[in-house]
């Protein structure tokens, strides 16, 4: 049973990355890796902050594009 749960969690993580790439969202995991390697002295953004900023960059902050 533990193996099944572990497999499902792994599948979810991988599918999550796939769907973010599919819709053009950057990878939070890659961002964290970049921050660890290039900016170890800085505190990385939370996942919520990271995706909020990515959405604002993609669609514009406070701008309706209908």
C-alpha positions as CSV (number, residue, x, y, z in Angstrom):
1,X,0.0,0.0,0.0
2,X,2.8,2.4,0.9
3,X,4.4,1.7,-2.5
4,X,1.2,2.6,-4.3
5,X,0.8,5.9,-2.5
6,X,4.5,6.7,-3.2
7,X,3.9,5.9,-6.9
8,X,0.8,8.1,-7.1
9,X,2.6,11.0,-5.4
10,X,5.5,10.7,-8.0
11,X,3.0,10.5,-10.9
12,X,1.2,13.6,-9.6
13,X,4.5,15.6,-9.3
14,X,5.5,14.7,-12.8
15,X,2.0,15.4,-14.3
16,X,2.0,18.7,-12.5
17,X,5.2,19.7,-14.2
18,X,3.9,18.5,-17.6
19,X,0.7,20.5,-17.4
20,X,2.6,23.7,-16.3
21,X,4.8,23.3,-19.4
22,X,1.8,22.6,-21.6
23,X,0.2,25.9,-20.7
24,X,3.5,27.8,-20.7
25,X,4.1,28.2,-16.9
26,X,7.6,28.0,-15.6
27,X,8.8,25.3,-13.3
28,X,8.9,26.1,-9.6
29,X,11.3,23.2,-9.1
30,X,13.7,24.6,-11.6
31,X,13.4,28.0,-10.0
32,X,14.4,26.6,-6.6
33,X,17.3,24.7,-8.2
34,X,18.5,28.0,-9.8
35,X,18.2,29.9,-6.6
36,X,20.2,27.2,-4.7
37,X,23.0,27.3,-7.3
38,X,23.2,31.0,-8.3
39,X,21.7,32.9,-5.3
40,X,22.2,30.8,-2.2
41,X,22.3,33.9,0.0
42,X,18.7,34.9,-1.1
43,X,15.4,33.6,0.2
44,X,13.4,32.1,-2.7
45,X,9.8,33.1,-3.3
46,X,7.1,30.9,-2.1
47,X,5.3,28.7,-4.6
48,X,2.3,31.0,-4.4
49,X,4.4,34.1,-5.0
50,X,6.3,32.5,-7.9
51,X,3.1,31.5,-9.8
52,X,1.4,34.8,-9.1
53,X,4.3,36.6,-10.6
54,X,4.5,34.2,-13.5
55,X,0.8,34.8,-14.3
56,X,1.2,38.6,-14.0
57,X,4.2,38.4,-16.4
58,X,2.2,36.3,-18.9
59,X,-1.1,38.0,-18.8
60,X,-0.4,41.5,-17.4
61,X,-1.1,42.7,-13.9
62,X,-4.6,44.1,-13.5
63,X,-5.2,44.2,-17.3
64,X,-8.2,42.7,-19.0
65,X,-7.4,41.3,-22.4
66,X,-10.8,40.2,-23.6
